[in-house]
Amino acid sequence: MTAALAEKNGTHSARPAAPAGPPPATPRRRPGRERAFDEVPRWQIYVPLGIYLVFTLVPFYWMFLFAVRPAGSTSLVPWPMTGEHFSKVWNERSFALFFQNSMIVGICTLISTTLVALAGGYALARFDFKIKNGFMLALLCSQFIPGALMLVPLFEIFRNLQLINSLGSVVIAETVFQLPLSIILISGFIKNVPPSLEEAAWVDGCSRFRAFCAVVLPLLRPGLIAVGSFAFVHSWNHFLFALMFLSEQDKQTIPVGLNTLIGADSVDLGALAAGGVIAAVPVVIVFAFIQKWLITGFSAGAVKG
């Protein structure tokens, strides 16, 4: 009745109609419940990280301590420091030559693995063929084959090709064993690049190869850095292939050179620790400079594929 009179007089009621039924109940929260989930005490983060950091760095500190303290010293502080162990392994134990050989193997493995994985990953990402799923399965299954099982066949192949005592044999073996994982990672990374970018370049007159180099390749930088760094580090640290395929001392790499410092009756701990520091420095430098691209590359390459 009131609404009808208000409409007749040309006015409207400003008060809305009350909703039917009781108002919804507001959920009650316990005090401190939000803080328990949203704010983690700092000690719960720093204590586990500190324990892990100590567990990780103590072996490196112990190696550095033996490398820089004088022979016969038992001090737990690297003072006074000496470089006699580094001079000994670098000049007398031919570590300068071992370092050069390892660098050649690592760089060549990086280049060959990256180029072949780039071609194979692009084929898997952009083309459809009948045995594509079977090929991917074969790549995954090859990761379960230990390298030691392939030593005899590879040795026979390299002997027939006259590649024994050649750094090329180690590069080929390292590349073959790095390719499956590298192809899978590069393939997943290329799938994240929209094909429409290449198609637009084709419309502008670019060939497939030119469109790939101009459009797709610049977007693959994190993936290429991840694959290349992984290949370099693995070939730098690998011991088995260099031991089996390289018998001459002037062809050996750093892992085999470290093994020569371990004698049958005694071990020169200072020289061995100095050689370990020399072997670790390039790997630490590589990871220090490419850390952000490495994480991005591995995570992006694992999203699709």
Disulfide bonds with the S-S distance in Angstrom:
none
